[in-house]
Amino acid sequence: MNWRKLLFWLPKKRRPFSSDLDKKLVKNVRLSFIPSFSQIKYTFRFLNTVEKRAVIISLSVMSVAILILGGNFFASHLTPVAANGGDYTEALIGQPSFINPLFASLNDVDADISYLVYSGLFHFNKDGKLEPDLATEYSVDSSQKKYTIKLRQDARWSDGEPFNADDVIYTFQTVQNQETNSPLIIGFQGVTVEKTDDYEIKLTLKEPFAPFLNSLTLGILPEHIWNETQPTSIRLAKTNLQPVGAGPWAFSKLIKDNAGNIQSYTLVKNKNYYGQKPYLDTITFKFFGDYAQAASALRSQTVDALSFIPYDLKEKIPHKSIGAYTLRLPQYTAMFFNQIQEATLKDADLRKALAMALDKKKILEETVQNEGEIIDAPILPGSIGYYAKINKISFNVEEANKLLDKKWQKLEPETYFQTRYNAIIKNRQAEINAIKKTATSSPETVSSTIAKIEKEIQSEVRQEMNSEQSFYRADKDKNILRLTITTADTPEFRKAAETISRMWRAIGVQTNLKIIGSQQLVKENIKNRDYQILLYGEIIGADPDPYAFWHSSQNDYPGLNLAMFTDRNADKMLEEARSVSDPKKRDEIYKKFQEILAKENPAVFLYAPTYTLAVSKTIKGVTAGFISSPSDRFVSLNEWYAKTKLKWK
């Protein structure tokens, strides 16, 4: 049946539409049950208001349902992942000088940038484990003195030149050359370096040294860049600030101000890097004079990160936009007694009393807001040789006073004043006698001059006295028990020194503070061992080997035996531990060594602080954990990212 003709011949009064519309509809009539678009578009012409509203609501509900179902589907099947691109800017305190592994350990800024530009034969992964880097594998012979190391054949320098054994040989021999004046020379003394082929070397030690592989994290220099530079001229080379390395990042540019200070230093991806390429495109370091300026730059988003947040500035960091990452460093803070400069400290009872008077819990709280852990020895938890059951000196003010009472009698403040005044007058008696004998002076002038001196001495003694100290101490010869704490001018050390001096004053010890700038402290006081008691921090390194910090051969600078501790048995133990490869045996030796320290008490070990890195939350992939040096905060930098993309699960 022809439905189009039938519909057309219906009487007009029976037709539901106008003639023109009828013709269009008839023309588009199909036998199919699915209407065409040309029919659907006229739907609203024959629907009334209620029907139109119902259709609109239905379509809206259907659209929302489709969007929700579609969104859930994509959300369950797509995930954001790291994508290439983006920039990262970090604030550093100080200035770069030598982006060169031979000297970088002298400056934290240099160490940070060198870590990114250069690669070593080995490196520490993000789990704190030592693994090959420019090396592929190694072996050690039965004597524990000969190391055979195979090298990567796919590594290239950032300028495109190939890496090989010549670069390793050059680096190690340059460190060993005294004319280079590298602080790393001690770690490579007596080591023979031999090239067996282009991608294999042999290292021979005079004596077994268990932590030796840790030394091989030293960044390797490109021989083709440095071979024409004389060892005495290496520090003057332009390449120290525009380095060529084999690490994941390469030098791009630096910007200086009118005074010649470097304002910013930019690195880009090393296109020749053999390992995992970074996601970020650039890293820029901006340099500041102190942490307050750097923290201000972080708050204003001028930089994305601050390498370290001092404890006194943490409350000023906006936590909504900045993430704080807590890192554990193998470092500790201690009080080192210099018994050579201050003979009083040779008294074992005095050293014990000083240790007993310290409330370490309160020091940890007031100094670093409990961000760390109390320690009683130089080997930290988690390391070979950690000794949890070591004989500890407990906080006990009453017992500390009893120990001091044996030799040092208590003095009331005014008695102290008179005793101290008399001592100073005695020391200046020659000066006073000379004034009395001055022939040209009248008796009135002499009397006035002497009175002026006496008044100056009285004022001097009053200024020495602390209103919080209720009593003082002196020996039978009326020598006042007076000690001076020397420390670096940082908020942490300043606060620790103030807290400790307050605790020592409570047992009658007159305690003075000498606060010195960090650089001056190292160059003058530490170098010359010019201090009575030094409050300072030491970074041990990945291996807990205490040799550099406690062997008597390290008493003089550049050794790090800050207490100048000397004990033959301790020396033998430290030497033996270095030659033992068995971790259990090393562990036993280190525990015995710490027993000697606990008995002799050459220092008071206070706390091991944590290290906090602040990074903008726009930077993803940042991880926290144990690091062997501050530069190791970048151990997972190749996994940090600022941009993302969607990926099917």
Phi, psi and omega in degrees: 000137180270096184293331179295315180295317180301314180295325181293324184274003174296147177302144184301325181291343177269350182282135183280347185234170174292161185298319181294318179292323178302314182299319181293320180291317180297321181297328184259010180293131176237157175283346180289148178282348180265116181291151177275167179299322181295337175274319184298326185294347178261006186305312185291352179287330184248008176264142176277180187299316181296316181294320178300316181297320180296318180295317180299315180298316181298315179295322179295314178299318180297319181295315179298317180299319179295318179297316180295312180297319179294319179297316178298322180296311182291324180296325181276345183245352178239145178222141178285134178230165181298140178231156179293148177119165178099160183234155181226131180234129182235143177271132176236152180259121180116200182223144173286141178233310182228093174280071189210121184303337181290334184234354189299334183293347181277350187213123183301322179297313178299319182297319180298312184288320178300324180302325183275331186272325185251155173242149175253177176295327178227162173208166178266131178278182186289351174265005179079013180263140179282132180215158181298148176234275172285343172274156175250325178200164179210163175216153179235134182283177185295335179283350182063022181242342183247123181246127174251124186234125175267143187250158176294145177252359182253007182273141176226154176284164183296343176268004175097347181287147181286148175270142175204187185298331180301324179295319180293314179301312181301314183299310183293319180291328177290322175299319183287341181286120183298333180291338178290328179061043177275138178292350182274358186302326182300320183289346182242009178294133178079005179267125178264130182248130183225135176266122179264328167200186186299339183227036175205138177227160174233134178242130181239126181261152176291320179225152177302140180218101188305317182276015190302321182300332178298329179292338185275012169279355177306131178298137182271136179268148176281118183299323184293342177272323191255349191296339179265001179266126179291144181309323181288344183254359184301320181294341183266354187290143178297330183294345177296333178252347177232068191285158171242117183229181179245011181280184184288347183234150183232149178298137177243302182197162171224150181237130180248156174270183184295337180273358179091002178281140179282122180271321180212155183219121188245134174245150175236168178302137173277107184296343181263005184294136186277341185263201179296124180287143178293155173280320182293149179276318183221155170234126178240130175256132174246142191249136184230159182282332179207173184288332178297317178295319181294320179295324177296320178295325178292318179296323181275002179064025172289332176232161180267342187206159174233127188300332180204133178259111175300149186298329182281352181251358186298324181291342182269359180270126180289104187289341179292326182252349183240132176264137178254123183247121182270123181242143178258123179253147174283072183221157177212160177247135184213166173255118182257124181271123177264092185285346179281315180283324182242099185298331180305327184286355175287345178288113183298322179295322179295314180298320180292319179296319178299320179291320183292335183278354185264122174271095186296328179298317180290322178298316179298319181291312185284332185272311185234021178052042178066015179271078182163192178220148180288141179230161179229007182203166184278355177254124193269161179305140179092351182258158173301130178095358179299133188235090183291333185262019180299150179293109186263150172266113184276154178292118182201096183296322181297314180292325177298318178295322179296319178297317181289329181298339181298325186236332188244111179281152180280142178236135173291155183308316182288327175294319176300315182303313183292322180295315181292320179299314180297322181295318181289319177302318180298319180293332182257013184299323180298319179296318180293318179297322180296322179295320181295330183271359180293114186291329186280350183265141178283159178304323180295318180294317179299313181299319180295318181295316180295319179298323179295318178297315180299321179293321178298319180293318178301316179296320180299315181293319179299321180292330178291331185281144180249130183297337181280345183272118185275339177204164180233179181224149176211152178276185184295338178268011179067026173277121182290140175280097183235130180228151180237130176263125176253134180205173182280151181277072174235153180305320182295307184291325178298314181294318179298317181296319179296319180294316181294317180298324178296320180291324179286327176296331181293343176251015173092006180271118176289118188240124178251156180244139173236104183261123187230144176306144187304314182293316178296321180302316181288312186291330184246297187291311181289317179302317182266001184055043184265080177192155173273306177229126182252123173264114188204164178247146178233133174264119187284319186107179185294323178262137186284006182315112184273004186309308185296340185256341188224355177282142184296338178291347182257017182295326182260150178300139010272015174299159187246020176281081189290338176269356184050043181289131181228118178208122185299317181295320178296318178301315181298320180295317180294324178292318180295317182299327180292334185264359183258129179266342180286115182302324181294320180291318176301319180301315180296317181296316181295327179292319177295321178298318181291333175295323177295315178301317181296328180283317184279331176056055179282351181204161173249117180274125190260293185202160173248106183283157172270166185240123185248124178256131179253124182225138177304142180289355174284344177263121183254165175087003181286134180240159179235157179166208181273132176230149184270344177205160180305325181295338181291356174298341179268011186300330179250021184302328180295346179259356177286147180208156179244342182239154180228164173219161180268142182222139177294136179287000000 
